[in-house]
Amino acid sequence: MAIASATSRATGFLRSIVITAAIGLGAIGDAYSTANNLPNIVYELLIGGVLTSVIVPLLVHAQHHDEDGGEAYAQRLVSLAVLVLTAATVVAVIGAPLLTALYGINGDDTSKIALANLLARLLLPQMIFYGLGAMLGAILNTRAVYGPPAWAPVLNNIIVIATAGVFLIMPGPKTLDVNTITLAQVLVLGIGTTLGIVAQSVALIPAARRVGFRWKWRFDVRGVGLREAGTLSLWVIGYVIVSQLGYAVITRLANAAGDESGIGYAVYVQASLLFQTPYGIAGVALLTALLPRMSRAAAQGDTDRVVSDFSLGSRLNALALMPVTAAFIVLGPALTTVIFAYGNASFHSAHETGVVLAWAAFGLLPFAITMLQLRAFYAVKDARTPTLINAAMVVIRVILAVLVPVLLPARDVVTGLAVVNSLSFVIGAVIGEVLLRTRFGRLETRRMLRTTSRLAIASAIGGLAAWGVLVAVTGALGSGRLGSAMAVLGGSLLGGLIALIVGLRLHIEELAMAVGGVRRRIAR
């Protein structure tokens, strides 16, 4: 799964590079990023949060207790998901202008508003296929099949990369902006992006058939145990609504800052993409594997196994993400210069994306821990506690986010918003720890803190070495693409090597196990 996730993230990087080169990080980038997030937002508000949290435990329960191994139960869930999302898509497409205005595409720039509305209508049908893909992926995961759902996003990225390539070579205006972009360019961008999601979801159908799942339309939902799903879903929907309220505030503030300074929502989105990439490789793979395990342990009443799996996931997240945090803090601006400074994206906007990333990096591990804590609650069919934790995080996030434009100049607003977002994850991880102790009793917190503190020391020393490389290389070659690329390469290699050596000297158990596993594979 980690290999598939890494491939997905690598192609996702290339996708971001090509899309950014095609449309830039200015007004068109803001319009596209806002419109492209709308299908995700509406989908999450309706059933997306439910599908990614409580559905796996319910499917596992049905597999254990239903005579047909949960086949009919899964068919009913897929049918309901597709039906609800199809109806919602029709309504959302009609109300697209209201959605784009809600997320900050308003004001006097009518060309930007019209572009965002047209893109939104082309992209909103993705919701149906998000739901289909999530359901099929959950069904496969509960049957211990993880490869196809992990690899499917690669197909999506390839299609969007091809779309951006077509956009770059097709006839268009000499100077690209919201006033000059052609209808043909907009159609290629919107339809191509949507086709990527369609392909990502449809690609899972053959894999589902191979494990014996056949989708049949079923709407006979009475008396089949879906009431429990509905009860859990209400709390999850509350979770998503609270999340989206917080996200709407940040999106509006970032779009407003972009209108004034040119550093706006598109920069925030690309920094967030990089922020979540290491979590997407390590953290998501761990969650995907551990949620069914924790759900089975919870179904059998074995809370010790739930706690043990949670502790394992926390420590492995720390092992994977602490060195990356140090790398982002030191090499963030150089990294984003290498990735984004092409085509219609300026060196300044690319560099500022890295500044945002560097300031927000401290929240990477707390974010991963918080997501794992929430899954531990979902494993025991507790959807209420995650919603309350999220509500506390969002209240703090919104209060601090509203203060950011008051306290900082427009050019620094996006950086401030990213810091606020990361700080809310730190607070969420603390609250989650307290509530997990209340629910499960004693956790393996001391072991987790011991591992994390030693990893922090090793990563900090490695980060200092990477900073030395950065200063030396950019001093000699400058901070352009070449100097930044050499600094990222040299800093990552030297810093990573030193962090590894220090980590082994500090006797970090999880690191020693990982290194030993690699050595055994090489020996074979």
N, C-alpha and C positions, 0 to 999 in steps of 0.2 A: 504493500500500500504506500509506503514511504517513497519507493522508487516511482510508482505511478504518480503520486502527488508531486514529487520533484519534477517529473517530466511535464506534468500539467502546469506547474508554476513557471517552469522554464519557457514553455510555449506561451504562457500567459504574459511573461515579461516581453517576449517578442511581439505579441499582440499589442501590448501597451506602447511599445516603441513605435510600431508601424502606425497605429491609430493616432498617437500623439504627433508623429511626423506629418500625418495627413491633415489633421484638423487643428493642431496646436493646443495650447493651454489657455487660450483666451476665451472670447465670447462664444465661439462655435464649440469649443471644448466644454465650456460650462453648460451650454444647451444640451449637448449630446450626453454628458455625464448625468445631468439631472433626469433627462428623458429615459436613459438606459437604466437608471435605478428605480424608476416608477414601477415596472413590472415586479421587481423584487419586493418593493415596499408593499404594494397592494396584495401580492401573493402571500407575504408573511402575515399581513393583517388578517387575511381570511383563514388560511389553513397551513401556511408554510411552517410557522412555529410549531404547530401541532405535529406535522409530519416529521419534523426533525428532532422531536423531543419525546412525546409520549407514545407515538405509534409503535416504535420498536418494542418497548415492554409489552404493549397490548398484543402485538403479533406473536411474540414469544409465548405469552400466556395462552393464546388461542392454539398454538402448535402443541402445547403440553396437554390441553384439556379438551379440545374439540375432537370428535371422532374422525373427521376428515383431515386432521393435522392443520386446521386453520385455513384451508383453501377457500371455502365460501366466505369466511370472515374477511380475508384479504380482498376477494373479488368485490365485496360490498364496499369496502373502503376505497378501492380504486375508482369504482363507478361514481361514488358520491363526490370524490375529490374532483374528477374530471367535469362532472355536471355543474358543481358549484363554481369552479373556475371559468368554465365556458360562459355561464350567465354573467359572472362578474366582469369578464373581459368585455362583453358587449357594453355594459354600463360604463366601464372605465374609458373605453375608446370614445364614447359619446361625451363623457365629462372630462376629457383630457385637458382642456384649458384650465379647469378648476384645479386639477392636480398640479400642473406646472406652476400655477400662480401660488399655490400653497407652499411649494418648495422654493420660492424666491425668484421665479422667472416672471417678473412684472416690471412696472415702471414705464419709461418713455420709449424704450428701444423696441419698437413694434416688430422690426425684422427678427430680432432675437426671440421674441415671444412667439412669432409665427413659426420659426424654425423649430423651437422646442415642442410646440404643439403638434406639428406634423411628424416629427421624430417619435413623439410619445405614442401617436396613433399607429405608427409602424411597429413599435417595439412592445406595446402592451399585450398583444397576443402571445407573447412568450409565457405568460402566466400559466396557461393551460399545460404547457410542456414542462414547466418547472414542477408542477404538481405531479404529472405523470412520471417524470424522472425520479422525483423524491420517493414516490410510492414504490416503484419498481426497485429502486436502490435499497429501501428498507426491507422489502421482501427478500432480496438477495442476501443482505447482511444477516438477517435472521436465519438464513440457511447456510451460513458460513462461507458465502461467496462474496469476496471483497474486490476482486480485480476489475470487473467491468465497470462498476460505478466509479472507481478511482481513475480509470483510463478514459472514460467517456468525455470529460471536459477537454481532453487533448483534441478530440475531433472538433469540438466547438471552437477552440482557439485557432485551429488550422483554417477553419472556414472564415472566421473573422479576419485573420491575417490576410487571406486571399481577398476578402472584401476590401480591406484597406489598400491592398496592392492595386486592385482595380480602380479604386478611388484616386490613387496617386497618378495613374497613367491615363485616365480618361480626360477628354477635353474639358477645360474649365477656365475660370477667370485668371488673369495674371496675378492679381492680388486677391487672396481668399479671405473673405470675412462674411459676417452674417447678411450683408447686403448684396454680395456678389455670388454666393454659392448657388449653384444651379439646382433645379428640381431633379434632374437626372442624378446628380451627385448625392442629394439627400435620399432619394429612393434606393440607390445602391447601398448607402451607409445603413439605412434603416432595415431594409429587407435582408441584406446580408447578415447583419447582426442577429436578427430573429431566426434566420435559417440555422445559425450555429446552435442555438438552444434547441430547436426542433431536432436536429441531428443528434445532439447529446442525449436527448431523452429516448428517441426511437431506437437508438443503438442498444438500449438495454432490453428490448423486447426479446431478441433471440436468446440472450443469457437467461432471462426469466423462464423461457420455454425449456431451456436445457435442464433447469432444476425442477421441472415438472409443474410450473405455475402456468395456468391458462386463464387469461382474462375473459370473463363473461360479464355482460351487463347484469347487475343484480341490484334491485331496489327494495327487496323484502327485508327491511331492517328491524321490524318489530320482534321483540323477544329473542334477539340474537346477541345480546350483551353489548350493544353499541352505546347504551346509556352511560356506562362507565367512561367510554371514550368522550362522550359529550361533556360529562362533568369535568374531566381533566382538561378538555379542550377549552372550556370557558376560562380557566385560570391561565392557560397558555395564550389564548387570545388577549387576555388582559395584559400579559407580559409583553406581547408584540405591540399592542396599542401604546403602552407606556414607552417602549423603545422608540417607536416611530414618532411620538411627540418630541422626545429628546432629539432625534435625528432631524426632524423638521426644523427645529430651532437652529441647530448647527448649520444645516444646509442654507437656510435663509440668511444667516449671518455671514456665511462664507460667500454666498452669491453677492450680497451687498458689498462686502469688502472687495470682491473682484471688480465690481462696477467702478469702484473708486480708485483702486490701486493696481489692478491687473493681476493680482495674486489672489485668486478666489477659489471657487468650489472645485474646479478641475485639478488644481494643485493639491487640495485636500484629498480628493479621490485617489490620485496617483500615490501620494504619500501613504494613505491608508492601505492601498493595494500592497505596497512594499512591506508595510508594517505587518500585515497579516500573512505574507508569503511564508515565512518560516513556521508560523503556527499552522498554516494550511498543509505544510509538508509533514511536520512532526505531530502537532496537536490533534489535527483532524484524524490522522491515521490512528492515533491512540484512542480517541473517542469512539471511532468507528468499531475498533476491536473490543474496547472495554465495555461499552454500553450493553451489548448483548450478554456479555459475561456477568456484569453486575446485575442485569435484569434477571438472569437465570438464578444467580445466587439469592437475590431478593425473593424470587418466587418460591425458592426452597427454604426460606427463612434463615439463611446463613449470612447474617450481618457481618461476621468476621471476614468473610471473603469479599464482601462489598467494600469494607474498609481497606483490606489488603490491596485490592485492585485500584482503589482510589489513590492510595499511597504510592503504588508503583507508577501510576500515570503521572502523579505530581512530580515525582523525582525524575522520571524520564523527560518530562517537559522542561524541567530545570536544566538537565544535562544538554538538551538540544538548544534551548533558547537563551541561556545566560551568555554564552560566547557571541551569539548573534546580536544580542543587545549591545554589548561592548563595540562590536563592529559597526553597528548603525550609528552609535553616538560619535565615533571617531571618523568614519568613512562615509557617512550619509550623503553630504553634499557632493563629494567626488563620485559616489556611486550613481546618483541621479543625473549628474552631468554626463556620465558615460551612457546611461540608458535613454535619456529623454532629449538631449540637446541636438535634435535633427529636424530638418524640414521646417515646418511652420512653428516649431517650439524653440524659443530663444534660450540662450545660455543662462540668462538671468532667471527665467521661470524654472528651468531645470534645476539650477543651483538652489533656489528657494524651496523647491520640493524636498531636497535633501536636508535643508535646515529644519523644515517641519518634521521630517522623519527622525532626525537626531534628537530633537527636543522631546518627541513622544515616545522614544524607544524604551524608556524605563517602565512603561506599562505593558510590555510584551508578555513577560512571565505572569504578572497578575491577571492579565486577560485570559491566558490559557488556563490558569488555576481556577478562575471564576467559572469558565465554561465547563470544566471538569466537575466542579462542585455542583453545578446545576444538574448535570447528568446523573450524579449520584442520587440526588433527590428524585429525579424522574424515574430512576431504576426501581425505586420503591413506591412508584405511582403517587408521588407527592408533587403536584404541579403548583400548589399554593405557595410554598416557601420560595421557589425560584422567582415567582412573580413579585413577592414582597421584597426580596433582595434587589431585583432589578428596579423596582419603584424607588427604593432608597438611592441607588446609583444615579438614576435619571434625574431625580429631584436635585441632587448635588450638582450633577452635570449641567442642568439647565440654569440653575442659579449662578454658577460660576461662568458659564458661557455668555450669559446676558451681560455680565460685567466686563467681559473681554474687550468689546469695542469702546467701552467707556474708558478703560484704563490704558489701552494700547493704540498706537497709530494704525491706520488701515493696512499698511504693508505687513504688520505683525499679527493681524487678527487671526489668520488661518493657523499660524504657529500656536497662538494662545488657545485656540479651540482644540487643537490636537493635544496639548498639554492637559487641558481640562478633561478630555476624554480618557486619557491614560490615568489621570489621578482618580477618576471615578472607578476604574477597575481595581486600583489598589484598595480603595475603601470597600468595594464589593467583595474582594477576596477576604478581607478581615471579617466582614459580616458573615460571609459564607462559612468561615472557619468556626465561628461561635455557634451558628445554628446547626452545623454538622455535628458538633460535639453534643449539642442538646438532643439531636435525633439518634445518633449512633453510639454516644458515649465516648470513650477514649479513642483518639486518633493517633496515628504515628507521626505527630507534628514534630517532635524533637528530631526524629530521623530526617524528616524533610528539611528542617532548618539547618541541620548539620551539613547535609549535602549541598543546599543552596548557598550557604555562607562560604564553603570551600570553593564552590564553582565561581562565586562572585570574586573571590581573591584571585583565582587563576585567570578569570576573564579580564579583570582590571589590569593585571600585569601584561597580559597579551595585548590589551587595548593600548597601553602605553607604548609598547613596541610598534604597534600599527601606526600610532600617532607620529612616532619618530620617522618611520618610513614615509608617511604622508608629507611631513615638513621637508624632508630631504628631497623627495622626488619632485614635488610641486615647486620647490625652490629652484631646481635645476631645469625642469621642463615646462614650468608654468601650470596653471590650473585649468587648461583647456581639456579637450577630450583625451589627447595622448597622455598628458601628465596625470590626469585623473585616473585613466585606465591603468597606468603603471602603478600608481599609488594604491588603488584598490587591489590589484593583483599581488603586489609585494607586501602590502600591509596585511592582507588576509592570510597569506601564506606564513609570514613570519609571526604575526600575532597569534594565529591558530596553533602553530607549532609550539610556541612558548607557553600558551595557555594549556596545551596538552601535557607538556613536560611538567609544568607546575602542578597541574591537576593530579597527575600520577604521583608526584612527590607528596602531595597532601593526602594521598590514600583515599581518593573518592571511589567508593565501592562501585557505583554505577558506571563510572568511566572505565575502571579496570575491567569490568565485565564486558563492556562494549568493545574495548581494545582486544580482549581475549577472544571474543567471538570473531572479530575480523581476522586475527592471526590464525585461528582454526580453519576458517574458510580458505585463506591463502594457502595453508599447509595442504589442504585437500587438492 
